[in-house]
Amino acid sequence: MEPRVTLALIDGDELILKAAVIGTEEIDWDRGAVEKRGPTFKEARSTLESMLESWVEAAGADDYLVVLSPDDRKLFRRGLFPGYKAGRGEKPEHFWKLVRYVRDAHPVRSFPGLEADDTMGLLSGPGKVIVSSDKDMKTVPGPLYNPMKGTRGVISAQRADFQWMLQTLTGDPTDGFEGCIGCGTAGALAVLDKATDLAGWWPLVVERFCKPKTKRYAAFPQGESDAVLQAQLAHILRPGEFDPESGRVTYRLGRKSITFNAYDLAN
């Protein structure tokens, strides 16, 4: 039996972004046309409140915490890889005003240098459910509610590690990291099909990165250090992996220990 959920960890970045872009249709009676426009701040705020209430209810939680990325958008992953999320455009109108509103009106949690994804992962655990449509959250064990699909499930530790290694191999074009060049999803699944846990998957992942590239990818050799970097970029932090006092991050990657200071790397 699934344990009772008492706290919903809301992906505040997603919540605010969606509220800021949901448009409104207006009828131009003179021209007999329907025109779409962006929301006013008041409309966006109302949409945000409605979405938040519906997400918490659908997640089956008694209470909630809105989790946000830092306002300065200084992130430790950019310290690891300067190209991380480098292609992102400007935030929509009202986004930052909504951020300020949420921080004033709702319970919020964020840490310097950590994206909302990482903070949700760190805070996850018994009695909590992550509420996010971001595929990255499938790399965190525990209950997960996807508000866009309306689906809820529990990610096992094995499945979370599988998703982590899958994203290490495939990369994430949206976030600007390439994974194992030339591998692709089919190739990644073929690699991971050869083992059943992180201890078995990681050596196979390294082997695939080190495999000589052919044809159009021949000019882009990769090695173990590339595999480690891609795994770090793909890894969403989990409970116990971050010390908020010092900023120290520590977790295992197969037999390898990954350690760095998120506060020092954030830029």
C-alpha positions as CSV (number, residue, x, y, z in Angstrom):
1,M,0.0,0.0,0.0
2,E,1.3,3.4,-1.0
3,P,2.2,5.6,2.1
4,R,0.0,8.6,2.8
5,V,1.3,11.8,1.1
6,T,1.2,14.8,3.3
7,L,3.4,17.3,1.4
8,A,3.4,18.2,-2.3
9,L,6.8,19.5,-3.6
10,I,5.6,21.9,-6.3
11,D,7.8,22.6,-9.3
12,G,7.5,26.4,-8.9
13,D,9.6,27.2,-12.0
14,E,7.1,25.2,-14.1
15,L,4.0,26.6,-12.3
16,I,5.1,30.2,-12.8
17,L,6.2,29.7,-16.4
18,K,2.9,28.1,-17.4
19,A,0.8,30.8,-15.6
20,A,2.8,33.5,-17.4
21,V,2.2,32.1,-20.9
22,I,-1.4,30.9,-20.9
23,G,-3.1,33.3,-23.2
24,T,-6.6,34.6,-23.5
25,E,-8.9,34.7,-26.5
26,E,-10.9,37.9,-27.2
27,I,-13.5,38.4,-29.9
28,D,-13.2,41.5,-32.2
29,W,-16.8,42.0,-33.0
30,D,-16.1,44.7,-35.6
31,R,-13.8,42.3,-37.6
32,G,-15.6,39.1,-36.6
33,A,-12.3,37.6,-35.6
34,V,-10.9,35.8,-32.5
35,E,-7.6,37.2,-31.3
36,K,-5.2,35.7,-28.8
37,R,-3.3,37.8,-26.4
38,G,-1.0,37.2,-23.4
39,P,-2.4,37.4,-19.9
40,T,-2.4,40.5,-17.7
41,F,-0.6,40.1,-14.4
42,K,-3.9,39.7,-12.6
43,E,-5.0,37.0,-15.0
44,A,-1.6,35.2,-14.7
45,R,-1.8,35.4,-10.9
46,S,-5.3,34.0,-11.0
47,T,-4.2,31.1,-13.3
48,L,-1.3,30.4,-11.0
49,E,-3.5,30.1,-7.9
50,S,-6.0,27.9,-9.7
51,M,-3.2,25.6,-11.0
52,L,-1.5,25.4,-7.7
53,E,-4.8,24.4,-5.9
54,S,-5.6,21.8,-8.6
55,W,-2.1,20.3,-8.5
56,V,-2.0,19.9,-4.8
57,E,-5.5,18.3,-4.8
58,A,-4.7,15.9,-7.7
59,A,-1.4,14.9,-6.0
60,G,-3.4,13.8,-2.9
61,A,-1.4,16.0,-0.5
62,D,-2.6,17.8,2.6
63,D,0.0,20.6,2.3
64,Y,2.5,22.0,-0.2
65,L,5.8,23.7,-0.6
66,V,6.6,25.7,-3.8
67,V,10.2,24.9,-4.8
68,L,12.0,27.6,-6.9
69,S,15.4,28.0,-8.6
70,P,17.4,30.9,-7.3
71,D,16.3,34.3,-8.6
72,D,19.9,35.2,-9.8
73,R,19.9,31.9,-11.8
74,K,23.4,31.2,-10.8
75,L,23.7,27.4,-11.0
76,F,26.4,24.9,-10.1
77,R,25.9,23.1,-13.4
78,R,27.1,26.1,-15.2
79,G,30.3,25.9,-13.2
80,L,30.7,22.3,-14.4
81,F,29.8,23.2,-18.0
82,P,29.5,26.8,-19.1
83,G,27.2,25.8,-22.0
84,Y,24.5,24.5,-19.6
85,K,21.1,26.1,-20.6
86,A,23.0,28.7,-22.5
87,G,20.4,28.8,-25.3
88,R,17.5,29.7,-23.1
89,G,15.6,32.9,-24.2
90,E,14.1,35.7,-22.1
91,K,11.4,34.8,-19.6
92,P,7.9,35.8,-20.6
93,E,6.2,38.9,-19.4
94,H,5.1,38.8,-15.7
95,F,7.4,35.9,-14.9
96,W,9.6,37.7,-12.4
97,K,6.7,39.6,-11.0
98,L,5.0,36.2,-10.4
99,V,8.1,34.9,-8.7
100,R,8.0,37.8,-6.3
101,Y,4.3,37.2,-5.7
102,V,4.8,33.5,-5.0
103,R,7.7,34.2,-2.6
104,D,5.5,36.7,-0.7
105,A,2.2,34.7,-0.7
106,H,3.2,31.0,-0.5
107,P,5.6,28.7,1.4
108,V,8.8,28.6,-0.7
109,R,12.1,26.7,-0.6
110,S,15.2,27.4,-2.7
111,F,18.9,27.1,-2.3
112,P,21.7,29.2,-3.9
113,G,23.2,27.4,-6.9
114,L,20.6,24.7,-7.0
115,E,17.8,24.4,-9.6
116,A,14.3,23.7,-8.4
117,D,14.7,20.1,-9.7
118,D,17.6,19.5,-7.2
119,T,15.8,21.1,-4.3
120,M,12.7,18.9,-4.9
121,G,15.0,15.9,-5.1
122,L,16.7,16.8,-1.8
123,L,13.4,17.3,0.0
124,S,11.8,14.2,-1.3
125,G,11.1,11.2,0.9
126,P,8.4,9.5,2.9
127,G,5.2,11.4,3.0
128,K,6.1,13.6,0.1
129,V,5.3,13.7,-3.6
130,I,7.1,15.6,-6.3
131,V,4.7,17.5,-8.6
132,S,6.4,18.2,-11.9
133,S,6.1,17.5,-15.6
134,D,9.9,17.6,-16.0
135,K,11.3,14.3,-17.2
136,D,14.4,14.9,-15.1
137,M,12.3,14.1,-12.0
138,K,12.1,10.5,-13.1
139,T,15.7,10.2,-11.9
140,V,14.6,10.7,-8.3
141,P,13.1,7.7,-6.3
142,G,9.7,8.2,-4.8
143,P,6.2,9.4,-5.6
144,L,5.8,11.6,-8.7
145,Y,2.7,13.4,-10.0
146,N,2.8,14.7,-13.5
147,P,0.3,17.6,-13.7
148,M,0.3,17.9,-17.5
149,K,-0.4,14.2,-18.0
150,G,-2.5,13.8,-14.9
151,T,-0.5,10.7,-14.0
152,R,0.9,9.6,-10.7
153,G,3.3,6.8,-9.8
154,V,6.2,5.8,-7.6
155,I,9.7,5.8,-9.1
156,S,11.8,2.9,-7.7
157,A,15.5,3.4,-6.9
158,Q,16.4,1.1,-9.8
159,R,14.2,2.9,-12.2
160,A,15.6,6.3,-11.1
161,D,19.2,5.1,-11.7
162,F,18.2,3.7,-15.1
163,Q,16.7,7.1,-16.1
164,W,19.9,8.8,-14.8
165,M,22.1,6.6,-16.9
166,L,19.8,6.9,-19.9
167,Q,20.0,10.7,-19.8
168,T,23.8,10.5,-19.3
169,L,24.0,8.7,-22.6
170,T,21.3,10.6,-24.6
171,G,22.1,14.0,-23.1
172,D,19.5,16.8,-23.0
173,P,19.4,19.3,-26.0
174,T,17.0,21.5,-24.0
175,D,19.6,22.0,-21.3
176,G,22.5,22.1,-23.7
177,F,24.5,19.0,-22.9
178,E,25.1,16.3,-25.6
179,G,25.5,13.0,-23.8
180,C,27.4,10.3,-25.7
181,I,27.8,11.7,-29.2
182,G,26.3,9.4,-31.8
183,C,24.7,7.0,-29.3
184,G,21.0,8.0,-29.5
185,T,18.1,6.6,-27.5
186,A,18.1,3.2,-29.2
187,G,21.9,2.8,-28.7
188,A,21.5,3.9,-25.0
189,L,18.8,1.4,-24.4
190,A,20.9,-1.4,-26.0
191,V,23.8,-0.5,-23.6
192,L,21.6,-0.4,-20.5
193,D,19.8,-3.7,-21.4
194,K,23.1,-5.5,-20.5
195,A,22.8,-4.9,-16.8
196,T,20.2,-4.3,-14.0
197,D,21.6,-1.8,-11.6
198,L,23.9,1.2,-11.3
199,A,26.9,-0.8,-10.4
200,G,26.5,-2.7,-13.7
201,W,25.3,0.2,-15.9
202,W,28.1,2.6,-15.1
203,P,31.0,0.6,-16.5
204,L,29.0,0.0,-19.6
205,V,28.2,3.7,-20.0
206,V,31.9,4.5,-19.7
207,E,32.7,1.8,-22.2
208,R,30.2,3.3,-24.7
209,F,31.7,6.8,-24.3
210,C,35.2,5.5,-24.9
211,K,34.2,3.5,-28.0
212,P,35.9,5.1,-31.1
213,K,33.5,7.2,-33.0
214,T,32.9,6.4,-36.7
215,K,31.7,8.3,-39.8
216,R,30.4,11.8,-39.1
217,Y,31.2,11.5,-35.4
218,A,34.8,10.5,-35.9
219,A,36.0,14.0,-35.2
220,F,34.4,14.0,-31.7
221,P,36.2,11.5,-29.5
222,Q,35.0,11.1,-25.9
223,G,36.4,9.4,-22.9
224,E,35.7,8.5,-19.2
225,S,36.0,12.2,-18.1
226,D,33.2,13.1,-20.6
227,A,31.1,10.3,-19.2
228,V,31.6,11.6,-15.7
229,L,30.7,15.2,-16.7
230,Q,27.6,14.1,-18.5
231,A,26.5,12.0,-15.5
232,Q,27.0,15.0,-13.2
233,L,24.9,17.2,-15.5
234,A,22.2,14.6,-15.7
235,H,22.1,13.8,-12.0
236,I,19.3,15.4,-9.9
237,L,20.3,15.6,-6.3
238,R,18.7,13.2,-3.8
239,P,18.1,13.3,0.0
240,G,21.4,13.5,1.9
241,E,23.6,14.5,-1.0
242,F,23.8,18.2,-0.2
243,D,24.9,20.1,2.9
244,P,23.1,23.5,2.9
245,E,25.5,24.9,5.5
246,S,28.6,24.4,3.4
247,G,27.2,23.8,-0.1
248,R,29.0,20.5,-0.3
249,V,27.6,17.9,-2.7
250,T,28.5,14.2,-2.4
251,Y,27.1,11.1,-4.1
252,R,28.2,7.9,-5.6
253,L,28.6,7.1,-9.3
254,G,29.2,3.4,-9.4
255,R,32.4,3.0,-7.4
256,K,33.4,6.6,-8.0
257,S,32.7,9.3,-5.4
258,I,31.5,12.7,-6.8
259,T,32.2,15.7,-4.6
260,F,32.1,19.4,-5.2
261,N,30.8,22.6,-3.7
262,A,27.7,23.9,-5.3
263,Y,28.0,27.4,-3.9
264,D,31.6,27.8,-5.2
265,L,30.6,26.5,-8.7
266,A,27.4,28.5,-9.1
267,N,27.7,31.1,-11.8
